[in-house]
Amino acid sequence: MRSAEDILTELRALRAGDLPTHGGRTLAYVYDSGLDGVDDLAAAAHALASSANGLDPTAFPSLLRMENDLVAATSELVGGTPRTVGSVTSGGTESCVLAVLAAREGNSGVAEPNVVLPATAHAAFHKAAHLFRVRPVVVPVDPKTFRADPEAMAAAIDDDTVLVVASAPSYAHGVVDPIAEIAAAAASRGVRTHVDACIGGWVLPYFRRLGRAVPEFGFAVEGVTSVSVDLHKYAYCPKGTSVLLHADAELRRGHYFASADWPGYTMLNSTLQSTRSGGPLAAAWAVLHHIGDDGYLALAEATLEAVEAVRAEVEALDGLRLVAEPGATLLALTTDDDRLDLFVVADEMAARGWYVQPQFAHQSSPANLHLTITASNRGSEGDFAAALRDSVRAARAAGPVVVDEGIAAFLADLDPDALTSEEFGQLLAAAGMGGGAGLPERMAEVNAMLALARPALRERLLQEFLGLLYQPS
Ligand SMILES: *Cc1c(COP(=O)(O)O)cnc(C)c1O
């Protein structure tokens, strides 16, 4: 047998090639409280429960207890009532997907159900629509503020609508939708409203307590029937936990599943998973109790200060501006300067040890760089701004990536359904995204080409790319 120490050494070496999850230099994907000891506690709690199986809560009552505790804590934060119930899921996408499933199953008389989404709703809802064959009715948002348009959403509701969605805030722009108006319009038609507070749910209530003007977004709003809150975002828990709340048990019923139609145990599931590790649940339970209400308030204050400091730095920087007025902790940066290629800026930031997330143009939303600000960014806003300033200067000096006209024309005409996997492989290799060799150091060239592909083509290209990445080693 190979020694445990040897294996862990190899694992550490593998992990050293990843983006850092601590220190505030990775401005997407990860959430860092900056607090000492939280990781160790979470790891210890995870280890205590990772072999326990949430498949049967009567066999593992500790998991049942911890799940009910997490649901209660989340409910309290977002205005739940004594009737509010919920489930702990594996993440925000599962929570959103289950909200759609519950709405579809709760309206089983509707033959061709649809869900009304603002254009800024998270892609998780498109995944739900795809999985469950619910039609997404996508409503453009206000082209300047990027907030959902409640009148247009109301007009989009029809007799087949089973769910209306609003975000608090949206991931791409970080703006909070006019939830009260949207929920009122849905309720007047007898339709459910899901508030996607996956990213804002654990921080906006604290911003309000800190004196910010945060509109109500949870169950205090008339007509809101479900709310999702990710614990693995601003509750600073390890990856693998989100909470989906429903206003009452009847609304939740549709995402439960039971099957007695086989000779084994009666399969009884509250979420998409069946065997469910107790690890993430126990880790989240431990972190929540450890940080506590005062701790989260302090973390929210540090985060708010960091958001304001970064915002001020960006506004002082020549060439960049915010896409939208931030309603929470997310900033989207864009430019009006044709000579400044934001994807080159992202590469320049990476070369300086900072990860900012490129977002492609979509409808009225320009290409932009997404920043998720967390408590760990407090104190290093000046370093970030200095790196950003240098990156903008370097990107201006380098000029924008220019895609060959022939390639651009080829991409514009390409029908993704007409290509074989082999042809996609050749195309990806030409774009610097061949398998095996791994990713190019600089992504701007790849992003420039992807930006020219229509969304359907980009989706297909990236799926083929994923297939090349996931090959047995
Ligand atoms: C992160 C996020 C999701 C999806 O959550 P995952 O945990 O990545 O699956 C959904 N909605 C919003 C608003 C989010 O920020």
The ligand as an SDF file (V2000), in Angstrom:
LIG
                    3D

 15 15  0  0  0  0  0  0  0  0999 V2000
  -24.4380   30.7630   -7.9580 C   0  0  0  0  0  0  0  0  0  0  0  0
  -25.8190   31.0340   -8.3930 C   0  0  0  0  0  0  0  0  0  0  0  0
  -26.6760   30.0050   -8.8220 C   0  0  0  0  0  0  0  0  0  0  0  0
  -26.1950   28.5860   -9.0480 C   0  0  0  0  0  0  0  0  0  0  0  0
  -25.5570   28.0730   -7.9530 O   0  0  0  0  0  0  0  0  0  0  0  0
  -24.4880   26.8840   -8.0130 P   0  0  0  0  0  0  0  0  0  0  0  0
  -24.2010   26.6990   -6.5580 O   0  0  0  0  0  0  0  0  0  0  0  0
  -23.3150   27.3760   -8.8020 O   0  0  0  0  0  0  0  0  0  0  0  0
  -25.1160   25.7040   -8.6310 O   0  0  0  0  0  0  0  0  0  0  0  0
  -27.9780   30.3310   -9.1040 C   0  0  0  0  0  0  0  0  0  0  0  0
  -28.4060   31.5940   -9.0220 N   0  0  0  0  0  0  0  0  0  0  0  0
  -27.6070   32.6160   -8.6530 C   0  0  0  0  0  0  0  0  0  0  0  0
  -28.1450   34.0020   -8.5760 C   0  0  0  0  0  0  0  0  0  0  0  0
  -26.2890   32.3650   -8.3260 C   0  0  0  0  0  0  0  0  0  0  0  0
  -25.4750   33.3650   -7.9780 O   0  0  0  0  0  0  0  0  0  0  0  0
  1  2  1  0
  2  3  1  0
  2 14  2  0
  3  4  1  0
  3 10  2  0
  4  5  1  0
  5  6  1  0
  6  7  2  0
  6  8  1  0
  6  9  1  0
 10 11  1  0
 11 12  2  0
 12 13  1  0
 12 14  1  0
 14 15  1  0
M  END
$$$$
